[in-house]
Amino acid sequence: MKNLFSIFLLASVISSLSLFAQEIPTDSLYLGQTPPHNTPKIFNLPLTSGHRACERIAITSDGKEIYFGELNTYPPTSYRVKSLKYFDDKWQGPFNLFEGFTAPKLSVNDSVLFLQNNLFYTYYSKRTSTGWSVPVRLLSKNMRTHYFQQTNPDNSYASSYYEGSPRDGNLCKLITVNQDTILQSLGIPLNSSIQENDFFIAADESYVFFSRNATGGAGDIYLSFKKDSGGWTNPKNLGAPINKPGNSWEYGQFVSNDNKYLFFTSGGLSMGSYYTYWVKIDNLIDSLRHTNFVPYLNYKIPDQIDSVGYAYNYTFPDTTFVDDDGNNTLTYSSTLSNGNPLPSWLNFDSSTRTFTGTSVTVDNYFIKVTATDTANAKAFCTFNLKIENPVTDITKDHQSLKEYRLYQNYPNPFNPTTTIEFAIPKSGRYSLGLYNTLGQLIKVIAKKEYETGYYKETLDATGLSSGMYIYRLSGNDANLLRKLVVLR
């Protein structure tokens, strides 16, 4: 994608002018419906028989145009985008705008309307002097982009696949690499091991509302704030009465231009239970910004291997857990994963986050580390510590190590350093290199003689741009590749 948004600038002149000279009266805003307070109310929209107002809606900055989607079921067999417009001192419509599209979203200057086709692909329509142009596919490549939207800093976001994604719903930023558009995950804690899909990001990127699918078949709306460092705070569930218990989905977020009202879709197991709701949200945003943030696991502690009779010493980094209230609020403790105390030979210094000790027997331990903040909120991590007999016979070592191995780097994604482990079954000269997705060598991580055994090397990605790279172990008959992600 080369200069993705140049096509949108052509319509900005039209949108920069008021579409209608006279301002809409206050009592006619939002179709003249009485605004809600802290309890969601149904936002009534005129619908075709057998259809429900689902997914997001869009309202122009002057409040005179409302766009919404209606569909008959999931997956839909009949769906369209409708519009309502205020002119001649009254609301008029609904007008059928686009058949086969849903989830409208206006650009920051109201000049472009983004639409979902088949819920997976983004189209756009430009405002003209007589209405809107025929929708055109936004990205030429076969890239799924759900709920595409722009922000004032000229960034673009979507919920979609990214390289290495375990699910089809992760909040991503669209970036250009070598004149091509790729999806870059916004990472943890915004994205989790379960699905994040529908979302609304503030025009100034100060916060994001998004839906996270919970276990048991439901979804709740969460709120996360942009940090000064560029990352995102640990999301907070909006709770009742916005999120309903049981098999209820809350999604399709849109926030009014004054950041005052949140519009969303909510429904359960029957299509007839789905409605578009709105709720006053400005006080809740401020409240959640200043209440305690729960700490979270940022990087998993890697599994460990050591030998009988050797001094074990491991300190996990202070970036392993993150508390958005400040990491100086965290205290650490450790037990076995079943809650029993650590073995007598193993000590844990909570002030330095360090494990030390010497084991005299072969064993396998599953160790749990707990980070607790000043509000007694906790985060956990479990890792495996395997104690083996030391290998003293090189012949035995050759017999036990029969194949090349290249392990997944950790942490991943990372910034700026990560560890790469590998196994060499045959002595010789080997190279560990970093390549871009075009196969061009970016950096030599290590190039030297290795004896048979297990090794680890550190990759420093300082100076590299965000995105996906490939690391390769080569030499003799070794040729192993894996992917990693640099995240700024």
C-alpha positions in Angstrom: 0.0 0.0 0.0 1.7 3.2 -1.2 0.3 6.3 0.5 -2.9 4.6 1.6 -4.8 7.8 2.5 -4.0 10.0 -0.5 -7.3 8.8 -2.0 -9.2 10.2 0.9 -7.8 13.7 0.7 -9.7 14.4 -2.5 -13.0 14.5 -0.5 -11.7 16.7 2.4 -12.7 20.0 0.8 -16.3 18.9 0.7 -16.3 17.7 4.3 -14.4 20.7 5.6 -17.5 22.8 4.9 -20.6 22.5 6.9 -23.0 20.3 5.0 -25.9 22.4 6.1 -25.7 26.1 7.1 -27.9 25.9 10.1 -26.9 24.0 13.3 -29.2 21.3 14.4 -31.2 22.2 17.5 -30.0 20.5 20.7 -33.4 18.8 21.3 -33.2 17.3 17.8 -29.8 15.7 18.3 -29.7 11.9 18.2 -33.1 11.7 16.5 -34.6 13.8 19.3 -34.3 10.9 21.8 -33.7 11.6 25.4 -30.1 11.0 26.3 -29.3 8.2 28.8 -27.3 8.5 32.0 -25.3 5.6 33.4 -27.8 2.9 32.5 -27.9 1.9 28.8 -31.0 2.7 26.8 -32.2 1.4 23.5 -31.4 3.8 20.6 -34.4 3.4 18.4 -33.6 3.1 14.7 -36.1 2.6 11.8 -35.6 -1.0 10.5 -36.7 -3.2 7.7 -39.1 -5.9 8.9 -37.2 -9.0 10.1 -33.9 -7.1 10.6 -32.1 -5.8 13.7 -29.7 -2.8 14.1 -26.4 -4.5 14.7 -22.7 -3.7 14.5 -21.5 -0.1 14.8 -23.2 3.1 13.8 -21.7 6.4 12.6 -22.7 10.0 13.3 -21.2 13.0 11.6 -19.4 15.6 13.7 -22.2 18.1 13.3 -24.8 15.5 14.4 -26.9 15.9 11.2 -26.3 12.5 9.7 -26.6 9.0 11.2 -25.5 5.9 9.4 -26.3 2.4 10.6 -26.3 -1.2 9.5 -29.2 -3.7 9.7 -29.1 -7.4 9.2 -31.4 -10.4 9.5 -29.3 -13.0 11.3 -25.7 -14.2 11.8 -24.2 -14.9 9.4 -26.5 -12.5 7.5 -28.3 -13.3 4.3 -29.8 -9.8 4.0 -27.9 -6.7 5.2 -27.4 -3.1 4.2 -26.3 0.4 5.4 -29.0 3.0 5.9 -28.8 6.7 6.6 -30.9 9.4 8.4 -30.4 13.1 7.7 -31.6 16.3 9.3 -32.7 18.9 6.9 -35.7 21.2 6.4 -35.9 21.3 10.2 -36.6 17.6 10.7 -35.0 14.2 10.5 -35.7 12.5 7.2 -35.2 8.9 6.0 -34.2 6.2 6.4 -32.5 6.0 3.1 -31.1 2.7 1.8 -27.5 3.7 1.1 -25.5 0.5 0.3 -26.8 -3.0 -0.1 -24.5 -5.9 1.1 -22.5 -3.7 3.5 -22.6 -3.1 7.3 -20.7 -1.5 10.2 -20.2 2.1 8.8 -17.4 4.3 10.1 -16.7 7.9 9.1 -13.2 9.2 8.6 -12.0 11.9 11.1 -13.2 14.7 8.7 -16.4 12.9 7.6 -15.2 12.8 4.0 -15.0 9.0 3.7 -17.3 6.3 4.8 -15.6 2.9 5.6 -17.9 -0.2 5.3 -17.7 -3.9 6.0 -18.4 -6.4 3.2 -19.1 -9.9 4.5 -17.9 -8.6 7.9 -14.2 -9.3 6.9 -13.2 -6.9 4.1 -13.1 -3.1 4.2 -14.5 -0.9 1.5 -14.6 2.9 1.3 -16.9 5.4 -0.3 -16.0 9.1 -0.8 -18.4 11.9 -0.2 -19.5 13.7 -3.4 -21.5 16.8 -4.1 -24.6 14.6 -4.6 -24.0 11.9 -2.0 -21.5 9.0 -1.8 -19.4 7.2 -4.5 -19.7 3.5 -5.2 -17.8 1.5 -2.5 -14.3 0.3 -3.5 -12.2 -2.3 -1.8 -9.6 -0.6 0.5 -6.8 -3.1 0.2 -6.0 -4.9 -3.0 -4.5 -7.9 -1.3 -6.6 -10.6 0.3 -6.3 -9.1 3.8 -9.0 -9.4 6.4 -9.6 -6.1 8.1 -12.5 -5.9 10.5 -13.7 -2.5 11.8 -11.0 -0.5 10.0 -10.7 3.1 11.3 -8.4 6.1 11.2 -7.2 8.5 13.8 -6.1 12.1 13.9 -2.4 11.2 13.8 -3.1 9.5 10.4 -2.8 6.0 11.8 -5.0 3.1 10.8 -6.2 0.2 12.9 -8.2 -3.0 12.3 -9.1 -6.2 14.1 -7.6 -9.0 12.0 -4.9 -11.6 11.5 -1.3 -10.7 12.1 1.8 -12.8 11.5 1.8 -15.5 14.2 -1.7 -14.7 15.4 -3.4 -17.7 17.1 -6.9 -16.3 16.3 -8.6 -14.2 13.7 -9.3 -11.3 16.0 -6.5 -9.3 17.4 -6.3 -5.5 17.5 -3.6 -4.4 15.0 -2.1 -1.3 13.5 -1.6 -1.1 9.7 1.9 -0.1 8.8 3.8 0.1 5.5 6.9 -1.9 5.0 8.7 -1.9 1.6 5.6 -0.3 0.0 3.4 -3.1 1.3 0.8 -3.0 4.1 1.1 -5.4 7.0 -0.8 -5.9 10.2 1.2 -5.3 13.4 -0.3 -6.6 16.6 -0.8 -4.1 19.3 0.5 -6.8 21.7 -0.4 -7.6 25.2 -2.1 -6.6 27.4 -4.5 -5.3 24.7 -4.5 -8.6 22.9 -4.8 -11.9 24.8 -4.9 -15.6 24.0 -8.7 -15.3 23.3 -10.3 -13.2 20.6 -10.5 -9.4 20.5 -12.7 -8.1 17.7 -15.0 -5.1 17.4 -13.4 -1.9 18.7 -13.5 1.9 18.7 -10.3 3.9 19.1 -10.5 7.6 20.1 -9.6 10.1 17.3 -6.6 11.2 19.5 -5.8 7.6 20.4 -6.1 8.3 24.1 -8.3 5.2 24.7 -9.8 2.2 23.0 -13.1 0.4 23.7 -13.0 -3.2 22.4 -14.9 -6.5 22.7 -13.2 -9.6 24.1 -14.8 -13.0 23.7 -15.1 -14.7 27.0 -15.2 -18.5 27.6 -18.7 -20.0 27.5 -19.8 -18.1 24.4 -20.2 -14.4 25.2 -18.3 -11.1 24.8 -17.8 -8.1 27.0 -16.6 -4.5 26.3 -13.3 -3.5 27.8 -11.5 -0.1 28.0 -7.8 0.5 27.7 -5.8 3.8 27.8 -2.8 4.9 25.7 0.4 5.2 27.8 3.0 7.9 27.4 5.4 5.1 26.4 3.2 4.3 23.5 1.8 1.0 24.9 -1.7 0.3 26.3 -2.9 -0.2 29.9 -4.2 -3.5 31.1 -7.9 -3.4 29.9 -10.7 -3.0 32.4 -14.1 -4.7 32.0 -16.9 -2.1 31.9 -19.0 -4.3 34.0 -22.7 -4.0 34.7 -25.0 -2.6 33.6 -23.2 -2.3 30.2 -21.9 -5.8 30.1 -24.6 -8.4 30.8 -24.0 -11.8 32.4 -24.4 -15.2 30.7 -24.7 -15.7 27.0 -24.7 -12.1 26.0 -22.6 -10.3 23.4 -21.7 -6.6 23.7 -19.9 -5.2 20.7 -20.2 -2.7 17.8 -18.7 0.3 19.6 -19.0 3.9 18.5 -18.4 7.0 20.7 -20.0 10.4 20.0 -17.7 13.2 18.8 -17.8 14.8 22.2 -16.7 11.5 23.9 -19.9 11.6 25.9 -22.0 8.7 24.7 -21.0 5.1 23.9 -23.2 3.3 21.3 -23.0 -0.5 21.1 -24.9 -3.6 20.2 -26.1 -6.1 22.8 -28.0 -9.4 22.4 -28.1 -13.0 23.4 -29.0 -16.3 21.9 -32.0 -15.1 19.8 -31.8 -12.5 17.0 -34.8 -10.7 18.4 -32.8 -9.8 21.5 -30.4 -7.6 19.7 -30.6 -3.8 19.9 -28.4 -0.8 19.5 -27.9 0.8 22.9 -26.4 4.1 24.1 -25.1 5.1 27.5 -23.3 8.1 29.0 -19.7 7.2 29.3 -17.6 10.3 30.0 -17.7 9.9 33.8 -17.0 6.2 33.5 -13.9 6.8 31.3 -12.5 9.3 33.9 -13.3 6.9 36.8 -11.6 3.9 35.2 -8.6 6.0 34.3 -8.0 6.7 38.0 -8.8 3.4 39.6 -6.3 0.6 40.3 -4.9 -1.3 37.3 -4.4 -5.0 37.8 -0.8 -6.2 37.1 -0.3 -8.5 34.2 2.2 -11.0 32.8 4.3 -9.2 30.1 6.8 -12.0 29.2 6.6 -15.6 30.2 9.5 -16.9 32.3 11.2 -19.5 30.1 11.5 -23.1 31.3 14.9 -23.9 32.9 17.3 -26.8 32.8 20.1 -27.4 35.3 22.2 -30.2 36.6 22.6 -32.0 39.9 25.4 -30.6 42.0 25.6 -27.3 40.0 24.7 -23.9 41.5 21.4 -22.8 40.0 21.0 -19.0 39.7 18.3 -17.2 37.8 16.9 -13.7 38.0 13.8 -12.9 36.0 13.7 -9.3 34.5 11.6 -6.6 36.1 9.7 -6.4 32.8 8.3 -9.9 33.3 5.3 -8.3 35.1 3.8 -4.9 34.5 1.7 -2.8 36.7 0.3 0.3 35.0 0.2 2.1 38.4 4.0 1.7 38.5 6.2 -1.4 38.8 7.5 -0.1 42.2 4.0 -1.2 43.5 4.8 -4.9 42.9 6.0 -7.4 45.4 6.9 -11.0 44.5 6.5 -14.4 46.0 7.0 -18.0 44.7 5.7 -21.4 45.5 5.3 -24.7 43.5 2.4 -24.5 41.1 0.2 -26.6 43.5 0.7 -24.1 46.3 3.3 -26.1 48.2 6.5 -24.4 49.4 9.6 -24.5 47.1 12.0 -27.4 47.8 14.3 -26.8 50.7 17.4 -26.5 48.4 15.8 -23.7 46.3 15.7 -20.1 47.7 13.8 -17.1 46.2 14.9 -13.5 47.0 11.8 -11.5 46.4 13.7 -8.2 46.4 16.0 -9.1 43.6 13.6 -11.6 41.9 16.4 -14.3 42.0 16.3 -18.0 42.5 19.4 -19.7 43.9 20.4 -23.2 45.2 22.1 -26.5 44.4 20.0 -29.6 44.0 21.4 -33.0 44.9 18.7 -35.1 43.2 17.2 -35.3 39.7 13.7 -33.8 39.7 11.2 -31.8 37.8 9.6 -28.7 39.4 6.7 -26.5 38.2 7.2 -23.2 39.9 4.7 -20.4 40.3 5.7 -16.7 40.6 3.1 -14.2 41.9 3.3 -10.5 41.5 1.0 -8.5 43.9 0.3 -4.8 43.8 -0.6 -2.5 46.7 -4.3 -3.1 46.1 -3.7 -6.9 46.5 -4.4 -7.5 42.8 -2.2 -10.4 41.4 -0.7 -11.7 38.3 0.9 -15.2 37.9 3.4 -17.1 35.8 4.4 -20.8 35.9 7.7 -22.2 34.6 9.3 -25.6 34.6 12.7 -26.2 36.3 14.2 -29.5 35.3 17.2 -30.9 37.2 19.1 -33.5 35.3 22.2 -35.6 35.9 25.3 -33.8 34.4 26.6 -35.2 31.1 30.2 -36.2 31.7 30.7 -38.5 28.7 30.8 -36.6 25.4 29.9 -39.9 23.6 26.7 -40.1 25.6 26.0 -36.5 24.7 26.4 -37.2 21.0 24.0 -40.1 21.3 21.3 -38.1 23.0 21.6 -35.1 20.6 20.9 -36.5 17.2 19.2 -33.6 15.3 19.5 -29.8 14.8 17.0 -27.8 16.8 16.0 -24.1 16.5 13.7 -23.0 19.3 11.2 -20.1 19.3 12.8 -17.0 20.6 11.7 -15.5 23.9 10.2 -13.1 24.5 8.3 -12.7 21.3 7.2 -10.0 20.3 10.1 -8.1 21.9 11.9 -4.8 22.2 14.9 -4.5 22.1 16.5 -7.9 22.9 15.4 -11.5 22.7 17.0 -14.9 23.4 17.4 -17.6 20.7 18.2 -21.1 21.7 19.4 -24.0 19.4 21.0 -27.4 19.5 24.0 -28.6 17.5 24.5 -32.4 17.1 27.7 -32.1 15.0 30.7 -29.8 15.6 31.4 -27.3 13.0 31.0 -23.7 11.8 27.5 -22.3 12.0 25.8 -19.0 11.3 22.7 -17.6 13.0 21.3 -14.7 10.9 18.3 -12.4 10.8 16.5 -11.8 7.5 13.6 -9.7 6.4 10.5 -11.2 4.7 12.1 -10.7 1.3 14.9 -13.1 2.4 17.6 -10.3 2.6 20.1 -10.7 5.4 19.6 -7.9 8.0 22.0 -8.9 10.7 24.5 -11.7 11.6 23.6 -12.7 15.2 26.4 -15.2 15.6 28.9 -16.9 13.2 31.5 -19.2 14.8 32.6 -22.7 15.6 30.3 -24.7 17.8 30.9 -28.0 19.6 28.0 -30.5 20.0 25.6 -29.1 22.6 22.9 -26.6 23.4 23.4 -22.9 22.9 21.7 -19.6 23.3 22.5 -16.3 21.6 21.0 -12.8 22.2 19.6 -10.7 19.4 19.7 -6.9 19.9 17.1 -5.4 17.6 18.0 -1.8 18.4 17.6 0.3 15.2 15.3 -2.2 13.5 11.8 -1.1 12.5 8.7 -2.9 13.8 7.5 -6.0 12.0 8.1 -9.6 11.2 11.6 -11.1 10.6 13.0 -14.5 10.0 16.0 -16.0 11.9 17.9 -18.9 10.3 20.5 -21.4 11.6 22.7 -22.7 8.9 26.0 -24.6 8.5 27.0 -28.2 7.6 23.6 -29.7 6.8 21.6 -27.4 9.1 19.0 -25.1 7.6 16.3 -24.2 10.1 14.1 -21.1 10.1 11.6 -19.4 12.5 9.8 -16.1 12.6 10.0 -13.4 15.2 8.3 -10.0 15.7 10.0 -6.8 16.7 7.5 -4.5 18.4 8.3 -0.8 19.1 
